[in-house]
Amino acid sequence: MKTLLQILLTGIIVLMLSNILPGVYVSDLFTAIVVAAVLSLLNIFIKPILVIFTLPVTILTFGLFLLVVNAIIILIANWLIDAFQVDGFWWALLFSILLSFLQSIIFALAERR
């Protein structure tokens, strides 16, 4: 139940960010929830592989390259979902940073209750 609530909240955040950022487009709330579910699956299965392959660069950049890995995950979701559009790498990077920041705030507030 907690995972479904997190996906729903992430979907709402994705929809909100698509209304704020001009380089990100989501057609409706259902698509935003699908994007949230796909992002969670990509984070479970694909992100660990990318982190292992990019470990030397991540160490050299003191972990900042993980932002690039997150942007790549966003671009993979863009490729998988037709109704979700990101205009390029920099929009994906900004979207991933804002998504992570807002998720941490919302999930921390939700755990307090």
Summary of the structure (lengths in Angstrom):
residues: 113
radius of gyration: 13.9
end to end distance: 14.8
largest distance: 40.1
contacts: 327
relative contact order: 0.17
helix: 79%
strand: 5%
